[in-house]
Structures are given as C-alpha cells and as structure tokens.
Amino acid sequence: MKIEKTAIGMDAEKLKSPFGFKGNYADGLWQTIAGLESGGAKELGIAVQSVLWSDASVFAEYGQDKGNQLMHDLTAFALGKLSGMDFENPFEANEWLFNKCYAEIKRMTGRQDIRKTFVLNALVPVDMAFWLLWAKSKGIGNYDEMTSGYSSYLPVRHKKIAAIPLITYGVSHDEIKKLLEEGSFFLKVKIGKEPEWDKERILEIWSLAKNYETIFSKSGRPVLYLDANGMYKDRKQLEDLLDFLEAKNILKHIGVFEEPFDELNETDVADLPCVFAIDESAHSVEDSLEKFQQGYKAVALKPVAKTLSESLRILKAATDRGIKCFTADLTVAPWQLEWNRNLAARIPSLECVDIGLLESNGNMNYIDWDKLKGYHPKGNGSWVDAKNGIFELDDFYECDGGLFEIPDYYMKQLSFG
C-alpha cells in the first residue's frame, strides 16, 4: 500500500485536576490526529500524548507544553517519512518508522537515553491510521478479519469486561468510595511516590475496598492493581512493601503489580509472592522476553500507547510462553478507547478474575468527556459507558465499537497534502 498524502492535527484537552504519577503531575493532554491517504481513500488515527508516562526525564527537562510539542513534531516527522512510501502491511511500516524516528528524536534532543516508549507513543496515531487504511484497501471492515493473522491469540469474545478506574495520587477518599459503590472492583492504584507514602496509600484504599463484595473476582472481594512506574530503587525496598502488605492481609488481594523497577533494572522477581507485570519496559518482543526471563508473569498491552503492531507481536510472544496479557489505558478519548477495547474483548483474562479487563480513566480525568463522546461515531453505544463497573458488550461486536467508522470531527481537523 503506497501512502500518497498525509495530514496531522491536534486538540488540547484539559484535565479536571492534575494527573499525578512518577512523582510528577500533568494538567492537560494533547490529542494528535494523523491522516493517511492511498488510492483516493482516507483514514485517520488519534493518540493521546503522555510525555510524563512515556519518558519522565523528557517531561522533567522540557515541561508539559514543550514536551508535548516535541512528541507532536516527532509524529509529524514520521508522517513526512511515510509519504510516498509503499509497504506490504502495518508491521513492516511500523518497524521502518520506529527506526527512523528513534534516530530522529536523539538528534532533536541531543540525547542518547530517550526511552523507546516515547517513540512508540508518537507513532500510535500513524500506526492506527495505517491499520485502518490497510484494512480498507483490502476490503476488510471488521476487527477479526483485520487481525486474522493473530486469531489464535484472540480466542474469546467476552460478554462483559470490567472497567478499571485509575486512582492517581490526588484521587480522594470520597472519590474512591464512590467508585466502589458504583461497582468498580479492579482498582488500578498509582504508587511510586515514596515507599512509606505508598504503604499508607494502599492501606487507605484497601480499608475501603475490603468492605465490598463482587461476583467477578475469585476471592469475592475487590482486586488491587498496583503500578509503581519503575520508581522502586532495589529489591529490598520492594520486599519491604510486600512484607507490609502481607502483614496487613492485603497481599493476597493484589491481582497484579506493574513495573516496580526502572526498565534497566535487571532484578529477578520470580520468587517474590506476587504477579509482576511489565508495561513501559515492554517496548518490543525482545525487551519483553528479557523481562519474562526475570520472572515477570504478565504484560500490559497498549495499542493506544505503543501501537497495535507492537502489541500484537508482544501478545504472541507472551502467550506462547504462558505469560498473561491485559490492556492498559493512557487516558484516551472515547473513540480511541475502541482501539484498546477490541483487543481487551478478545484476550483471555488474568487468573484472579472471571471476566475481561479494560482500563478506562478518561471519564475520571477529562473536563469535557461528554463532548469527546460526541466525536465518537457510536458515542451512544451501550458499551461506551460502564454500568455498575462493567462494560456490557452485547451489541459491541456488531460494529466493533464503531472503530471502522471515520469520526467526522477528527477528519475535519486534517488538511491532506
């Protein structure tokens, strides 16, 4: 498929309150829109730019606005490189672009230590647009056919998937209680601020959660999903936290513990009493395999943050080795969430629960979530909003969440040339 024209646009969206993790805060996110044209057909992809998540050191050096501009410029560079090129499939295009963009961001910043995740985040809208345009060029109009090469790794069709809310540093006691009362039972908790603070934060949240019951977890109680974003310094710090959780009878309710260490930390976690998962450090199959050898037993797949192309490759490598997969959000807008939901709806779930899992925190964080839902071609779909903490997928598969319908609002932001 030859790319004849490209386009790029951007919407900046404000958050209800500063979004805290990795010891820092962001109060707004850019939505980058990438358009591709081939044979007169057009498609687009969108992505939320999360500089703080993808490379906290870039956020610290450039700040929020300049960091967003840097990532946006990298996406524009990718589109420029793609124009006029001819690729057989999205995997081929994504791999070629990644290598070009990784070299370019090093040149742009003068740094050799840029995380690969920064490049993948910048490539998400391009990869999404390429997949959808490639499918259109093949006469494909549904997710199962588009990903047919990976059908054996997408063996289920969940009727229900749990909505995983994100509890960042600033989410209050009352807000957490409200989530539990509304039916949320799989709570993602951002830690990594400071070890003693982390202990008290987890204890505070569990003191609320333990009072609720659910039919969807194996324990009958809510499940905590801890995300340290690589902020623990060494195994001793981690073991101290685990000992604390065991003493407080919380450890058995930790369904998954994500990224305790920095991605360059090679500490083995195989013998520790918890299911440890990788996220930021899962840039590629090669990186993931190294972490699996270090004892990590689960991986967060993020089409919305690390491209569908790389996510499918990692899904295959993980499944072949008995590693569990689940999807994680990046505070995306409603239509882009379908890029994650379609994958979450088809992969087997974690051992601690009986239904699928989909992190979705945009409704908790964007000021204008209802406006963003209006941009979604199927924004009124029964699956779009969680009910009692659950996304019901009865009507979802008929249209794959509206993923193959072009959102008019986003297309109007693009000028192809």
C-alpha positions, 0 to 999 in steps of 0.5 A: 500500500503506497501512502500518497498524502498525509495530514496531522492535527491536534486538540488540547484537552484539559484535565479536571485536576492534575494527573499525578504519577512518577512523582510528577503531575500533568494538567492537560493532554494533547490529542494528535490526529494523523491522516493517511491517504492511498488510492483516493481513500482516507483514514485517520488515527488519534493518540493521546500524548503522555510525555510524563508516562512515556519518558519522565526525564523528557517531561522533567527537562522540557515541561508539559507544553514543550514536551508535548510539542516535541512528541507532536513534531516527532509524529509529524516527522514520521508522517513526512517519512511515510509519504510516498512510501509503499509497504506490504502491511502495518508491521513492516511500516511500523518497524521502518518508522520506529527506526527512523524516528528513534534516530530522529528524536536523539538528534532533536534532543541531543540525547542518547537515553530517550526511552523507546516508549516515547517513540512508540507513543508518537507513532500510535496515531500513524500506526492506527491510521495505517491499520485502518487504511490497510484494512480498507484497501483490502476490503476488510471492515471488521476487527477479526478479519483485520487481525486474522493473522493473530486469531489464535491469540484472540480466542474469546469474545467476552460478554462483559469486561470490567472497567478499571478506574485509575486512582492517581495520587490526588484521587480522594477518599470520597472519590474512591468510595464512590467508585466502589459503590458504583461497582468498580472492583479492579482498582488500578492504584498509582504508587511510586511516590515514596515507599512509606507514602505508598504503604499508607496509600494502599492501606487507605484504599484497601480499608475501603475496598475490603468492605465490598463484595463482587461476583467477578473476582475469585476471592469475592472481594475487590482486586488491587492493581498496583503500578509503581512506574519503575520508581522502586530503587532495589529489591529490598525496598520492594520486599519491604512493601510486600512484607507490609502488605502481607502483614496487613492481609492485603497481599493476597488481594493484589491481582497484579503489580506493574513495573516496580523497577526502572526498565534497566533494572535487571532484578529477578522477581520470580520468587517474590509472592506476587504477579509482576507485570511489565508495561513501559519496559515492554517496548518490543518482543525482545525487551519483553522476553528479557523481562519474562526471563526475570520472572515477570508473569504478565504484560500490559498491552497498549495499542493506544500507547505503543501501537497495535503492531507492537502489541500484537507481536508482544501478545504472541510472544507472551502467550506462547510462553504462558505469560498473561496479557491485559490492556492498559489505558493512557487516558484516551478519548472515547473513540480511541478507547475502541482501539484498546477495547477490541483487543481487551474483548478478545484476550483471555483474562488474568487468573484472579478474575472471571471476566475481561479487563479494560482500563478506562480513566478518561471519564475520571480525568477529562473536563469535557468527556461528554463532548469527546463522546460526541466525536465518537461515531457510536458515542451512544453505544451501550458499551461506551459507558460502564454500568455498575463497573462493567462494560456490557458488550452485547451489541459491541461486536456488531460494529466493533465499537464503531472503530471502522467508522471515520469520526467526522470531527477528527477528519475535519481537523486534517488538511491532506497534502 
